[in-house]
């Protein structure tokens, strides 16, 4: 979702004493700035789906969304692109 956006969401959640942001990234070290703000890293996409009611996915190109085996194997995740039309 982009680090700046995720940091803003985490700051809002923390300020309003809401449940902390949970995140997953293929490169775990990229989540370090979020963890410093109190966000919680999930070990897998499946864990993220189980623990969250609302999920944002931000990728640079569409193929990145399909680049993990977990995306196709998790029964809670739709494996078809969402059409907004």
C-alpha positions in Angstrom: 0.0 0.0 0.0 3.0 2.2 0.0 5.0 2.9 3.1 3.8 6.5 3.6 0.2 5.5 3.3 0.7 2.6 5.7 2.5 4.8 8.2 -0.4 7.3 8.1 -3.0 4.6 8.7 -0.9 3.1 11.6 -0.5 6.6 13.2 -4.3 7.1 12.9 -5.1 3.7 14.4 -2.7 4.2 17.3 -3.9 7.7 18.0 -7.5 6.5 18.2 -6.6 3.4 20.2 -7.8 1.1 17.4 -6.5 -2.4 16.5 -3.0 -2.0 15.1 -2.2 -2.3 11.4 -1.2 -5.7 10.2 1.0 -6.1 7.2 2.9 -8.6 5.0 5.6 -7.9 2.5 7.6 -10.3 0.3 10.7 -8.4 1.6 10.2 -8.5 5.4 12.8 -5.8 6.1 10.6 -3.2 4.4 8.2 -3.5 7.3 10.7 -2.3 9.9 9.5 1.4 9.8 5.9 0.2 10.4 7.0 -2.1 13.3 8.6 0.9 14.9 5.2 2.6 14.8 3.6 -0.4 16.4 2.2 -2.2 13.4 2.2 -6.0 13.4 4.0 -8.0 10.8 2.2 -11.2 9.6 4.3 -14.1 8.6 2.1 -15.0 5.6 -0.7 -13.7 3.4 -2.9 -16.4 4.8 -2.3 -15.1 8.4 -3.1 -11.5 7.2 -6.3 -12.7 5.7 -7.4 -14.6 8.8 -6.6 -11.6 11.1 -8.1 -8.7 9.1 -11.5 -7.6 7.9 -10.2 -5.1 5.4 -7.1 -5.6 3.2 -5.3 -3.2 0.9 -3.0 -4.5 -1.8 -0.5 -2.2 -3.5 1.8 -3.5 -6.2 3.8 -1.8 -8.9 2.5 -4.1 -11.6 -0.5 -6.5 -11.7 1.7 -9.6 -12.1 3.2 -9.0 -8.7 -0.1 -9.8 -7.1 0.0 -13.3 -8.5 3.7 -13.9 -7.7 3.2 -15.8 -4.5 2.0 -19.4 -4.2 0.0 -18.4 -1.1 -2.3 -16.1 -3.2 -3.6 -19.1 -5.2 -3.6 -21.6 -2.4 -5.4 -19.7 0.4 -9.1 -20.5 0.3 -9.9 -17.1 1.8 -8.4 -15.1 -1.1 -10.1 -14.7 -4.4 -7.8 -15.5 -7.3 -9.6 -13.6 -9.9 -8.9 -9.9 -10.6 -11.6 -7.6 -9.3 -13.5 -5.7 -12.0 -14.5 -2.2 -11.0 -16.7 -1.6 -14.1 
